[in-house]
Amino acid sequence: MSAAIGSLARLARAGWVLAREGVVTAMAPPDPPALGRLALWAAGLVERRETEGVSRGMRASRALNRLGPSYVKLGQFLATRPDVVGRAMADDLESLQDRVEPFSSDLARTLVERSLGKPLDEVFVSFGDAVAAASIAQVHKARAKGRDGEIRDVAVKVLRPDVELRFKRDLDAFYLAARLIEAVAPFTRRLRPVAVVDTLARSVRLEMDLRLEAAALSEMAENTRDDPEFRVPSVDWERTQRNVLTLEWVDGIKLNESERLAAAGHDPVRLARVVMQSFLRHAMRDGFFHADMHQGNLFVEANGDLVAVDFGITGRLNPSERRFLAEILYGFITRDYRRTARVHFEAGYVPANQELEVFAKALRAVGEPLHDRPPREISMAGLLGQLFEYTEVFDMKTQPRLILLQKTMVVVEGVGRGLDPDLDLWSVSEPVVREWIEKNLGPGAKIADVGESATAVGRLALALPRLAERLETVSLAAARWAEGGIRLDAETVERLARETHRRGGLQRALWAVAAASLAAIAYVMMTS
């Protein structure tokens, strides 16, 4: 009860701050119901005058930063869910950045020592002040001696103190708000507000274990070992624990430093191609992609290689989703809308009770306007966004992983277009998409599928005698149970009696007998 009261209090404070910063009135729908109009009137009474003329995105940024790191993270997360907050609001939240002061370097040193279990001077040759700070962790530049005796620069990411407790309290409030929304506004249930908070909570839990970010970096390094012009920093596992992540220091130029890139002689057109093709390669080939590929997380080394950092947020696609992405892009490139529609049905994204031809017509309405346009006006992220707008029309369920993919593509396209305003997304993407299609859906892939199927059949054939023997044993046992009941030896009966007495007597014993009876009935039904 006290936890619920605390959550209500935190929600009330959040409502006050949002109203005070003018976010409530800025987000108002054009024709709200009577209760909504009353809420907007009340919000207008407390709204600060200084908010007049301030953009909606800036209002949201101010409010969420006032409310703290949990709300900043919520805003950044909702920026990936235009299906929930609307495309305009998602675009406003896209630019939301953490404005968090770093905690003291002395406290950071104490936390590192505590996490690694050694004095700092035994682990690092030197440990500098914070060079970057965010809502969950901050980064320090340090120097460390490797096993080969060479001293190297490293980046040390340190989790903020007490951040888990703060996030837990705010997540409890988010859950309460989501349940209230579903109860008061049934039409929102299709968007699954509680499931949205579940996804946010899972993402935050993953970000708070820096070993998992290290594992993501390691996996990406394996996947991209032979990729041209792209890599990730190596992990120093000896100096990495749950609250501390140590990485190779990257000496490079951030992609948002255009003047420095030009002075170093880097070709922005080539870099735009590398960014776009790398992302598509990771998403389609590996099913694992960096979901926060903004300019601040991408560096260019002296040799021109692109280096990605900050793997706190990653996305995954299963094989069917990868096929969906490749077929969608290839279908629009080749203008084969019926094939693209069929992929939606085969993936289960469109219910079987919908008409394939009607859906193909909707895809044509999306795809045709994209052709014969100048390259700078074509957006694959916009294409996917328009597809998701048809979710309600065709009774399609929300696919959070595909929406994360689409939102990441928005960021990646923005990075590419920032480097090359005339970036031709179709021509840059076509080689990667075609390579995936040929490898996974071409004749060679079908032969491989046949080989895998034959191997699976062979394994099943070898296992059949054992399976038959086990099935016969289970069948005989179930028959004996059905005819004569369950017989227990004396030792088992005595042990069961002691346990039953310890746990509360006759009622628990009855539950145990009932469970055993249900198990016997299940076996009989399975083998009859």
C-alpha positions in Angstrom: 0.0 0.0 0.0 2.8 2.4 1.0 4.6 1.6 -2.3 1.4 2.5 -4.3 1.0 5.8 -2.4 4.7 6.6 -3.1 4.1 5.9 -6.8 1.0 8.1 -6.9 3.0 10.9 -5.2 5.8 10.6 -7.8 3.2 10.6 -10.6 1.6 13.7 -9.1 5.0 15.5 -9.0 5.6 14.4 -12.6 2.2 15.8 -13.7 3.0 19.1 -11.9 6.4 19.5 -13.7 5.0 18.5 -17.1 2.2 21.1 -16.6 4.5 23.7 -15.3 6.9 23.4 -18.3 4.0 23.5 -20.8 4.2 19.9 -22.0 0.6 19.1 -21.2 -0.8 21.9 -23.2 1.7 21.4 -26.0 0.6 17.7 -26.4 -3.1 18.4 -26.3 -5.1 16.7 -29.1 -7.2 18.9 -31.3 -10.6 17.9 -29.9 -10.2 16.5 -26.4 -13.2 15.1 -24.4 -14.8 17.1 -21.5 -12.5 15.6 -18.9 -9.5 16.4 -21.1 -10.5 20.0 -21.5 -10.8 20.3 -17.7 -7.3 18.9 -17.3 -5.9 21.2 -20.0 -7.5 24.2 -18.2 -6.0 23.2 -14.9 -2.6 22.7 -16.6 -2.8 26.1 -18.2 -3.2 27.8 -14.8 0.2 26.5 -13.5 2.1 26.8 -16.8 5.1 29.1 -16.7 4.8 32.2 -18.9 8.4 31.6 -20.1 7.2 28.6 -22.1 5.5 30.8 -24.7 7.2 30.4 -28.0 9.3 27.5 -26.9 9.1 24.4 -29.1 7.3 21.3 -27.8 10.5 19.3 -27.9 12.4 21.8 -25.8 9.5 21.9 -23.3 9.6 18.1 -23.0 13.4 18.2 -22.7 13.3 20.7 -19.9 10.6 18.8 -18.0 12.2 15.4 -18.3 15.6 16.7 -17.2 14.0 18.3 -14.2 12.3 15.0 -13.3 15.6 13.1 -13.4 17.5 10.4 -15.2 14.6 7.9 -15.2 12.3 10.3 -17.1 15.1 11.2 -19.5 15.5 7.6 -20.3 11.7 7.2 -20.7 11.7 10.1 -23.1 14.6 8.6 -25.1 12.8 5.3 -25.1 9.5 6.7 -26.2 11.3 8.4 -29.1 11.7 4.9 -30.5 7.9 4.3 -30.2 6.0 6.6 -32.6 3.2 4.1 -32.6 2.6 5.0 -28.9 3.3 8.8 -28.6 2.7 9.8 -32.3 5.3 10.5 -34.9 5.5 14.3 -34.2 6.1 13.8 -30.5 8.6 11.0 -31.2 10.5 13.4 -33.5 10.5 16.0 -30.7 11.9 13.5 -28.2 14.6 12.3 -30.7 16.8 15.2 -29.8 16.5 14.6 -26.1 19.9 14.3 -24.5 21.0 13.7 -20.9 22.0 16.9 -19.2 23.5 15.3 -16.1 26.4 16.7 -14.0 29.2 14.1 -13.5 29.6 12.9 -9.9 33.0 13.5 -8.3 36.1 11.7 -9.5 36.9 10.7 -5.9 33.6 8.9 -5.6 34.2 7.3 -9.0 37.6 6.0 -7.9 36.0 4.5 -4.8 33.3 2.8 -6.8 35.9 1.3 -9.2 38.1 0.0 -6.3 35.0 -1.5 -4.7 33.8 -3.1 -7.9 37.2 -4.5 -9.0 38.2 -5.5 -5.4 41.7 -3.9 -5.7 43.3 -0.5 -4.9 43.1 1.8 -7.9 46.8 2.1 -8.3 47.1 -1.7 -8.7 44.6 -1.6 -11.6 45.4 1.6 -13.4 48.6 3.6 -14.0 46.5 6.8 -13.9 42.8 7.7 -13.6 41.5 11.0 -14.9 38.4 13.1 -14.4 35.1 12.3 -16.2 35.1 13.1 -20.0 31.4 12.3 -20.5 28.4 11.9 -18.2 24.9 10.5 -18.8 21.9 9.3 -16.7 23.2 5.8 -16.0 27.0 6.1 -16.1 29.9 8.4 -16.8 33.2 7.8 -18.6 36.8 8.5 -17.4 40.0 8.4 -19.4 42.7 6.2 -17.7 45.9 4.4 -18.5 46.5 0.7 -17.8 49.3 -1.8 -18.3 48.5 -4.8 -20.4 49.8 -8.4 -20.0 52.5 -7.6 -22.5 53.8 -4.8 -20.2 52.7 -2.0 -22.6 50.8 0.9 -21.2 47.7 1.9 -23.1 45.0 4.6 -22.9 41.6 3.1 -21.9 38.1 4.4 -21.4 36.5 3.4 -18.0 32.7 3.6 -17.8 31.4 3.8 -14.2 27.8 3.2 -13.1 26.2 6.0 -11.1 25.8 5.3 -7.4 22.3 4.4 -6.2 21.0 4.6 -9.8 19.3 1.2 -9.6 17.2 2.2 -6.6 16.1 5.5 -8.2 15.1 3.7 -11.4 13.2 1.0 -9.5 11.1 3.6 -7.8 10.3 5.5 -11.0 9.6 2.3 -12.9 7.0 1.4 -10.2 5.3 4.7 -10.9 5.5 4.1 -14.7 3.8 0.7 -14.2 1.0 2.3 -12.2 0.5 5.0 -14.8 0.4 2.3 -17.6 -2.2 0.3 -15.7 -4.3 3.4 -15.1 -4.1 4.3 -18.8 -5.3 0.9 -19.8 -8.1 1.0 -17.3 -9.4 4.5 -18.1 -8.8 4.4 -21.9 -9.5 0.9 -23.2 -8.7 2.0 -26.8 -5.0 2.3 -25.8 -4.8 -1.4 -25.0 -3.9 -2.2 -28.6 -0.7 -0.2 -27.9 0.0 -2.3 -24.8 1.2 0.5 -22.4 2.2 -2.1 -19.7 4.2 -4.0 -22.3 5.9 -0.8 -23.3 7.0 -0.2 -19.6 8.1 -3.9 -19.5 10.4 -3.3 -22.5 11.8 -0.1 -20.9 12.4 -1.9 -17.6 14.2 -4.7 -19.4 16.3 -2.3 -21.4 17.3 -0.4 -18.2 18.1 -3.6 -16.4 20.5 -4.6 -19.2 22.1 -1.2 -19.2 22.8 -1.4 -15.5 24.9 -4.5 -15.9 28.0 -3.2 -17.8 29.2 -6.8 -18.3 26.3 -7.2 -20.7 27.4 -4.1 -22.7 30.9 -5.7 -22.8 29.3 -8.9 -24.1 27.4 -6.9 -26.8 30.7 -5.3 -27.9 32.4 -8.7 -28.0 29.5 -10.2 -30.1 29.6 -7.2 -32.5 33.4 -7.6 -32.8 33.0 -11.3 -33.8 30.3 -10.4 -36.3 32.3 -7.6 -37.9 35.7 -9.2 -37.8 36.0 -9.3 -41.6 33.9 -6.2 -42.3 35.5 -3.4 -44.4 35.9 0.0 -42.8 34.0 -0.8 -39.6 35.0 -2.0 -36.1 34.3 -1.7 -32.4 36.7 -1.1 -29.5 38.1 -4.2 -27.7 37.0 -5.0 -24.1 39.4 -5.2 -21.2 37.7 -8.1 -19.4 40.2 -8.0 -16.5 39.0 -4.5 -15.5 35.3 -5.1 -16.2 32.7 -5.9 -13.7 29.0 -5.3 -13.2 29.5 -1.6 -12.3 32.7 -0.9 -14.3 33.4 -1.4 -18.0 37.0 -0.8 -19.4 37.5 -0.4 -23.1 40.2 0.4 -25.6 40.5 4.2 -25.9 39.4 5.3 -29.4 41.5 8.1 -31.0 39.3 9.4 -33.6 37.0 12.3 -34.8 33.3 12.2 -34.0 31.1 12.3 -37.1 29.4 15.5 -35.9 32.8 17.4 -36.1 32.5 18.1 -39.8 35.3 20.7 -39.9 37.8 18.4 -38.2 36.8 15.6 -40.6 37.4 17.8 -43.6 40.7 19.0 -42.2 41.9 15.4 -41.8 41.0 14.7 -45.4 38.1 12.2 -44.8 35.6 11.8 -47.6 32.1 12.5 -46.2 30.4 10.7 -49.2 32.4 7.5 -48.4 31.6 7.8 -44.7 27.9 8.1 -45.4 28.0 4.9 -47.4 29.9 3.1 -44.7 27.4 4.1 -42.0 24.4 3.0 -44.0 25.8 -0.3 -45.4 27.3 -1.2 -42.0 24.0 -0.8 -40.2 22.1 -2.8 -42.9 24.7 -5.5 -42.8 24.5 -5.9 -39.1 20.7 -5.9 -39.0 20.1 -8.3 -41.9 23.2 -10.6 -41.8 23.7 -10.8 -38.1 20.3 -9.9 -36.7 22.1 -7.8 -34.1 22.6 -4.0 -34.5 23.7 -0.9 -32.6 20.4 0.8 -31.8 21.9 4.2 -30.9 24.1 5.1 -33.9 24.0 8.8 -33.6 27.0 11.0 -34.5 28.3 11.2 -31.0 28.7 7.4 -30.8 30.6 7.1 -34.1 34.3 8.0 -34.6 36.5 8.0 -37.6 40.1 6.8 -37.2 43.1 8.2 -39.0 42.9 5.3 -41.6 39.3 6.1 -42.3 37.7 3.2 -40.4 34.4 3.8 -38.6 34.4 2.9 -34.9 31.1 2.6 -32.9 30.9 3.0 -29.1 28.3 2.9 -26.4 26.5 -0.4 -26.8 24.0 0.2 -24.0 21.1 -0.1 -26.4 21.1 -2.8 -29.1 18.5 -4.4 -31.2 17.9 -8.0 -32.4 16.0 -9.5 -35.3 15.1 -13.2 -35.6 15.6 -14.9 -38.9 12.0 -14.3 -40.0 12.3 -10.6 -39.1 15.6 -10.4 -41.1 13.9 -11.9 -44.1 11.0 -9.5 -43.6 13.4 -6.5 -43.7 15.4 -7.7 -46.7 12.3 -8.6 -48.7 10.6 -5.3 -47.9 13.5 -3.3 -49.0 14.2 -5.5 -52.1 10.5 -5.5 -53.0 10.3 -1.7 -53.0 13.6 -1.4 -54.9 12.2 -3.8 -57.6 8.6 -2.5 -57.2 7.3 -6.0 -56.6 4.5 -5.1 -54.2 2.6 -8.4 -54.3 5.8 -10.2 -53.2 6.3 -7.7 -50.5 2.7 -8.1 -49.3 3.1 -11.9 -49.3 6.1 -11.6 -47.0 4.0 -9.6 -44.5 1.4 -12.4 -44.5 4.0 -15.2 -44.2 5.7 -13.4 -41.3 2.4 -13.3 -39.5 2.4 -9.5 -39.3 -0.8 -9.2 -41.2 -3.7 -11.5 -40.0 -4.8 -14.2 -42.4 -8.3 -12.8 -42.5 -7.0 -9.7 -44.4 -6.9 -9.7 -48.3 -3.4 -9.9 -49.8 -4.4 -7.9 -52.9 -5.8 -5.1 -50.8 -2.6 -5.0 -48.7 -0.5 -5.0 -51.9 -2.4 -2.0 -53.1 -1.6 -0.2 -49.8 2.1 -1.0 -50.3 1.9 0.4 -53.9 0.5 3.6 -52.4 3.5 3.8 -50.2 6.2 2.8 -52.7 5.3 4.4 -56.0 5.7 8.0 -54.8 9.3 7.2 -53.8 10.4 6.4 -57.3 11.5 9.1 -59.8 12.2 11.4 -56.9 15.6 13.0 -56.3 17.7 10.9 -53.9 17.7 13.5 -51.2 13.9 13.1 -50.9 13.9 9.3 -50.5 13.8 7.8 -47.0 13.7 4.1 -46.1 12.9 4.9 -42.5 10.0 7.0 -43.8 8.9 4.1 -45.9 8.9 1.8 -42.9 7.2 4.5 -40.9 4.4 4.7 -43.4 4.1 0.9 -43.3 3.6 1.0 -39.6 0.8 3.5 -40.0 -1.2 0.8 -41.7 -1.0 -1.4 -38.5 -4.5 -0.3 -37.3 -6.1 -0.4 -40.8 -5.1 -4.0 -41.3 -5.4 -5.1 -37.6 -1.7 -5.7 -37.3 -0.2 -6.0 -33.9 2.6 -3.7 -32.7 6.1 -5.2 -33.4 8.4 -3.4 -30.9 11.6 -4.8 -32.4 10.7 -3.7 -35.9 9.8 -0.2 -34.6 13.1 0.0 -32.8 14.7 -1.0 -36.2 12.8 1.7 -38.0 13.7 4.4 -35.4 17.3 3.4 -35.5 17.2 3.7 -39.3 15.8 7.2 -38.9 19.0 8.1 -36.9 21.3 6.3 -39.3 19.8 8.0 -42.3 20.1 11.3 -40.5 23.8 10.6 -39.9 24.3 9.7 -43.6 22.4 12.7 -44.9 24.4 14.9 -42.5 27.6 13.7 -44.3 26.1 13.6 -47.8 22.9 15.5 -48.4 22.5 13.8 -51.8 22.9 10.3 -50.4 21.1 7.8 -52.7 19.7 5.3 -50.2 18.5 2.9 -52.8 21.8 2.5 -54.6 23.8 2.4 -51.4 21.6 -0.2 -49.9 20.9 -2.4 -52.9 24.3 -4.3 -52.9 23.9 -5.3 -49.2 20.2 -6.3 -49.6 20.9 -8.2 -52.9 23.8 -10.1 -51.3 21.5 -11.2 -48.4 18.7 -12.2 -50.7 21.0 -14.3 -52.9 22.7 -15.9 -50.0 19.6 -16.7 -47.9 16.8 -17.1 -50.5 18.7 -18.1 -53.7 19.3 -21.6 -55.1 22.3 -22.1 -52.9 20.3 -21.4 -49.8 17.6 -23.8 -50.9 20.2 -26.6 -51.3 21.6 -25.8 -47.9 18.1 -26.0 -46.5 17.6 -29.4 -48.1 20.9 -30.5 -46.6 19.9 -29.3 -43.1 16.5 -31.0 -43.4 18.1 -34.3 -44.4 20.5 -34.0 -41.5 17.6 -33.4 -39.1 15.6 -36.3 -40.5 18.7 -38.5 -40.1 19.1 -37.5 -36.5 15.4 -38.2 -35.9 15.7 -41.7 -37.5 18.6 -42.6 -35.3 16.7 -41.4 -32.2 13.4 -43.2 -33.1 14.3 -46.6 -31.3 15.1 -44.7 -28.1 12.0 -42.6 -28.4 9.8 -45.7 -29.0 11.3 -47.5 -26.0 10.7 -44.5 -23.7 7.2 -44.1 -25.1 6.4 -47.7 -24.4 7.8 -47.4 -20.8 5.7 -44.3 -20.2 2.6 -46.0 -21.7 3.0 -49.1 -19.4 3.5 -46.9 -16.3 0.4 -44.8 -17.2 -1.7 -47.9 -17.7 -0.6 -49.3 -14.3 -1.5 -45.9 -12.7 -4.9 -45.9 -14.4 -5.7 -49.5 -13.3 -4.2 -49.8 -9.8 -3.5 -46.2 -8.7 -0.1 -44.9 -7.6 1.9 -47.1 -5.3 4.6 -45.7 -3.1 7.2 -47.6 -1.1 7.3 -47.4 2.7 10.3 -45.0 2.8 8.6 -42.6 0.4 5.4 -42.7 2.3 7.3 -41.9 5.6 9.2 -39.1 4.0 6.0 -37.6 2.5 4.3 -37.8 5.9 7.1 -35.9 7.6 7.1 -33.3 4.8 3.3 -33.0 4.9 3.3 -32.5 8.7 6.1 -29.9 8.4 4.3 -27.8 5.8 0.9 -27.7 7.3 -0.8 -31.1 7.4 -3.7 -32.6 5.5 -4.5 -29.8 3.1 -1.0 -29.8 1.5 -1.1 -33.6 1.3 -4.4 -33.4 -0.6 -2.8 -31.0 -3.0 0.1 -33.4 -3.5 -2.2 -36.3 -4.3 -4.3 -34.1 -6.6 -1.1 -33.1 -8.5 0.0 -36.7 -8.8 -3.5 -37.7 -10.1 -3.4 -34.9 -12.7 0.0 -36.1 -13.8 -1.3 -39.7 -14.2 -4.3 -38.5 -16.2 -2.0 -36.4 -18.4 0.2 -39.4 -19.2 -2.9 -41.6 -20.0 -4.2 -38.9 -22.4 -0.8 -38.5 -24.1 -0.5 -42.2 -24.8 -4.1 -43.2 -25.5 
